[in-house]
Amino acid sequence: MNEAHLKLCSSDEWADGLRKWLIPAATDSIILGDHALEVGPGPGRTTDILMHLVPRLTAVEVDPLLAARLKQRMAGTNVTVVEADATALPFPDDHFDSALSFVMLHHVPTPQLQDQLFGEVRRVLRPGGVFAGVDSFDTPPWRELHADDICVAVPPETVEQRLRAAGFSKVAVVPNERVLQFHATV
């Protein structure tokens, strides 16, 4: 993540938007269960909110520095932070009740690895588990924010088919004027 992007994703303004709009819209009417997986928390502003929605939260972050900082900040809470690549999750099959991903899928380097991530999330979810999240639309200002970042847009028209190919059954993709929102059930 470049410095400008990291600064934005660490900001109080971003956290306010997550709290007011993105997280409620993505989790509305979804049963998260007792143990949720957060994929790609980055600096953890999403984690700060999600930890209050479930009894146990496991956050998987690939960046060693961000994972270490978040692990230290979450010590003594209901959050376990694991430094790992979400395309090869270090958890057994059927381990989580739900999985959540907020504006991070485009940081996965290729569409093939994004699909591998979908398959791994499917593998670690229990029967009936749900994968919900949000990602950004590909626009010129969004691309500018991602200068020198890994940035592989997730085309909204492909998400349903890709989630079904990963083994999800009930899939809903809801693009709105600002973001791509989705949820899929095992």
C-alpha positions in Angstrom: 0.0 0.0 0.0 1.5 3.4 -0.9 1.9 6.1 1.8 -1.2 8.1 0.7 -3.4 5.1 0.5 -2.2 3.8 3.9 -2.8 7.3 5.4 -6.4 7.3 4.0 -7.1 3.8 5.3 -5.8 4.7 8.7 -7.8 7.9 9.0 -10.7 8.7 11.2 -12.7 9.9 8.2 -12.3 6.4 6.6 -13.3 4.7 9.9 -16.4 7.0 10.1 -17.4 5.9 6.6 -16.9 2.2 7.4 -18.9 2.6 10.6 -21.8 4.5 9.0 -22.1 2.9 5.5 -19.8 0.2 4.3 -19.9 -2.3 7.1 -23.6 -2.0 8.0 -24.6 -2.3 4.3 -22.4 -5.4 3.8 -23.5 -7.1 7.0 -27.1 -6.2 7.1 -29.4 -9.2 7.4 -26.3 -11.6 7.5 -25.7 -13.9 10.4 -22.0 -13.7 11.2 -22.1 -16.4 13.8 -19.6 -16.9 16.7 -16.3 -16.9 14.8 -15.6 -14.6 11.8 -12.6 -14.3 9.5 -11.5 -10.9 8.3 -9.5 -11.0 5.1 -7.0 -8.2 4.6 -7.6 -5.7 7.5 -4.6 -3.5 6.5 -4.2 -1.0 9.4 -7.3 -2.4 11.1 -9.9 0.3 11.0 -12.4 -2.4 9.8 -11.2 -4.7 12.6 -12.0 -2.0 15.2 -15.7 -2.2 14.1 -16.0 -5.9 13.3 -14.7 -7.0 16.7 -17.9 -5.7 18.2 -20.1 -7.7 15.9 -18.9 -11.2 16.7 -17.7 -13.1 19.8 -14.4 -14.1 18.0 -12.7 -12.5 15.1 -9.6 -13.8 13.3 -7.9 -11.2 11.0 -5.5 -12.4 8.3 -3.1 -9.8 7.0 -0.3 -10.5 4.5 1.8 -7.4 5.2 4.2 -8.3 8.0 4.4 -4.8 9.4 0.7 -4.1 9.3 0.0 -7.6 10.9 2.5 -7.0 13.7 1.1 -3.5 14.5 -2.5 -4.8 14.4 -1.6 -7.9 16.5 0.0 -5.6 19.2 -3.0 -3.2 19.1 -5.6 -6.1 19.4 -3.8 -7.9 22.3 -6.2 -8.8 25.0 -9.3 -8.5 22.8 -11.5 -11.0 21.0 -9.3 -10.6 17.9 -6.6 -13.0 16.8 -4.3 -11.5 14.1 -2.5 -13.9 11.8 0.2 -12.9 9.3 -0.8 -15.0 6.3 -1.6 -14.9 2.6 -5.4 -15.3 2.1 -4.7 -17.4 -1.1 -3.3 -20.1 1.2 -5.1 -19.8 4.5 -3.5 -21.6 7.5 -6.8 -22.9 8.9 -8.7 -26.2 8.6 -11.7 -26.8 6.5 -15.1 -25.6 7.9 -13.4 -23.5 10.6 -15.3 -20.1 10.4 -19.0 -19.1 10.5 -18.4 -16.1 8.3 -15.7 -14.3 6.3 -15.5 -10.5 5.6 -13.5 -8.5 3.2 -13.6 -4.7 3.0 -12.0 -2.9 0.0 -9.0 -5.2 -0.3 -9.6 -7.7 -3.1 -8.1 -5.3 -5.6 -4.8 -5.6 -3.8 -4.6 -9.3 -4.7 -2.1 -9.3 -7.7 -4.0 -11.3 -10.3 -7.5 -12.4 -11.1 -6.3 -16.0 -10.7 -5.1 -15.3 -7.2 -8.3 -13.4 -6.4 -10.2 -16.6 -7.5 -7.8 -18.7 -5.3 -8.7 -16.4 -2.4 -12.4 -17.0 -3.0 -11.7 -20.8 -3.0 -9.7 -20.6 0.2 -12.5 -18.5 1.9 -15.0 -21.1 0.7 -12.9 -23.9 2.1 -12.6 -22.5 5.6 -16.3 -21.6 5.9 -18.6 -24.0 7.7 -21.7 -25.2 5.8 -24.2 -22.3 5.8 -21.3 -19.8 6.3 -21.4 -16.5 4.5 -18.7 -14.5 2.8 -19.5 -10.8 2.6 -17.7 -7.7 1.5 -17.1 -4.6 -0.5 -14.6 -3.5 -3.1 -14.0 -0.4 -5.1 -14.9 0.5 -8.7 -12.2 1.1 -11.2 -12.1 4.9 -11.8 -9.4 7.4 -12.7 -9.2 8.9 -9.1 -9.2 5.4 -7.6 -6.3 4.5 -9.9 -4.4 7.7 -8.8 -4.8 6.7 -5.2 -3.2 3.3 -6.0 -0.1 4.7 -7.8 2.7 2.3 -7.1 0.3 -0.2 -5.4 -0.9 -3.6 -6.5 -4.2 -2.7 -8.0 -6.2 -5.3 -9.9 -9.8 -4.2 -10.3 -12.6 -6.7 -9.6 -15.1 -6.3 -12.5 -18.6 -6.3 -10.9 -20.1 -8.3 -13.8 -17.7 -11.2 -13.1 -18.1 -11.6 -9.3 -21.2 -13.8 -9.2 -19.7 -16.3 -11.6 -16.4 -16.3 -9.9 -17.9 -16.9 -6.4 -20.1 -19.7 -7.8 -17.0 -21.3 -9.4 -15.3 -21.2 -6.0 -18.2 -23.3 -4.6 -20.6 -20.7 -3.2 -24.3 -21.3 -3.8 -26.4 -18.3 -3.0 -24.6 -15.2 -4.4 -25.7 -11.6 -4.4 -23.7 -8.9 -6.1 -25.0 -5.4 -5.5 -23.1 -2.6 -7.2 -24.2 0.8 -6.2 -23.0 4.3 -7.1 -19.9 4.0 -4.9 -18.9 0.4 -4.3 -19.3 -3.2 -5.3 -21.0 -5.1 -2.5 -21.4 -8.9 -2.4 -22.4 -11.8 -0.2 -22.3 -15.5 -0.9 -23.3 -18.5 1.1 -21.7 -22.0 1.3 
